[in-house]
Amino acid sequence: MKLGWGGRIAFLYGGFVVLIAILVMGSMRQDVDLVAEDYYQQELAYQDVLDAGKNQSALSAPVSIHANETTITLEFPQEFKEKLINGSVQFYAPSSLGADKLIPMKNVQDILTIQRSELQNAGYTIKIKWEADGKQYYQESKINLF
């Protein structure tokens, strides 16, 4: 059986429609997580984050992050050796909302140790917000826990 030019155009058009339908169905099954539930309030308060980041960049060194098989260690710069640190450490995994973890810091000295068993194997952005002597600080770092 031989197809004429009209049949070929109909076959091509039908194939295109099927392809688009498959792509739409696949995209509807994709799981999309919001970055944060309260993203609007976070955006309004972002100037505070910028100011805290400037305070952190004026320090002698950034917070150093070391990971091994069992722990993750955050070591604060020399300026915080004799000071109490309050704040939070957020482990943000862009790949999955369920992998995020928020760890509060209350009266920490210059070193904070976090058990790796509290976290999943993922790539994280570590967002450290802390306060010492009435001054706010903020630092973001990336770490891979695969």
N, C-alpha and C positions, 0 to 999 in steps of 0.2 A: 504494500500500500504506500502510495506516495502522497506526502503532504504538500499542499499548495502554500503560497505565501500567506494567505489569510490564516490557515491552520497553524503555521509557524509563529505568527504574531500572537495568536490566542494562547498557544503553548508557552511562549516566553512570558506573556502577561500573567498567566496562571501560576507559573513558577515564581515570579516576583511576589505575587500576593501570598503564596504559601511561605516563602522566605520571610517576609515581613511579619506574618502571623506567628511564626516560630520565634522570631526575635522578640516580639511583644510579650508572648507567653513566658519566655525565659526571663525577661526583665521584670515581670510581675512577681516572679518567684524569688527574686533577689531580696535578701534581708538588709534593710537600711537602718542603721542606728543613728540617732542624733548625737552630735558631739557632746552636748550637755543639755540637760532638761531646762536649765535656767540661763540659756545662752544670752538672752536679752539683758538680764540684770548684770551678768558678767561683763558684757560689752560696755554698759554704762559706767562700771567701776574700773575700766581698764586703765585710766590715767593713774590710779594708785599703783597698778602693776608696773607701769612705765617708770614712775618715781622710785619704786622699790628696786627695779632693775638698775637704775642709775646709782643708787646707794651701793648695790652689790658690786658694780664695776669699779667703784672707788676703793674697794678692799685690796689688800696686798696679793690675794690669790682667790680663785674661785673655790667653791666647795668641791673637794675631790671625792670621786665615787669609785669604789673598788668592789668588784664582785668575784666570788669564788663559788664552789659547788654548794655551799650551805648558807652563806650570808652575803648581804650587801652592806657595805660600810660607807657612811657619809662622814667625812672629816672636814670640819669647819676651819677657816683660816685662823692665823695667829691672834687676830683681834678678839676672838671669842674664847680664848683659853680659860679665863677666870669668870666668864659671864654665864648666866642661865639663858637658855634659848627656848622660846616658845613658838609654835607655828604648826605647819603641816607639810607632809611630803605626799604628793599625789603621783601615783604611777598611772599614766594615761596610755592605753593601748589603742591606737587608731583602728586596728583591725577588728576589735570586738569590745562592746560595751561591758560585757561580763568579766573581762580581764582587768578592768580598772580597779585600783585600790587606793584608798586614802588613809594615811597613817598620821595620827596627831603626834606632835612633839610637845611635851610638857616638862619644863625644867630640865632640859637636856644640857649636858656639858658640851665639850667640843667634838665628841664623837657619838654618832648614832648607828646602831647595828640593827639591821632588819633581817629576819629569817627569810630565806629564799622560798621556803615551803609555803609562805603566805601569798606568793605570786605564781602566775602561770608562765609557761614558756612562751614568751612573746617579745616583740620589740616594743620598748616603752619610751615615752618621753617623761622624764622625771621633773616635776614642777615643785621646787622647794620654796615655800613662803615661810619666812621666819622673822621674829622680832627680838631685839636685844637692846636694852637701855632706851626704850621708847622709839627706836628707829626700825623701820620696815625694810626687809630685803627680799629679793626674788631672783631665782636662777632656774633656767631650764637646761637640761642635759639629756642626751639620748643614751640608751643602753639596750643591748641585745641579750636576752636571757634564753637563747635557744641552746 
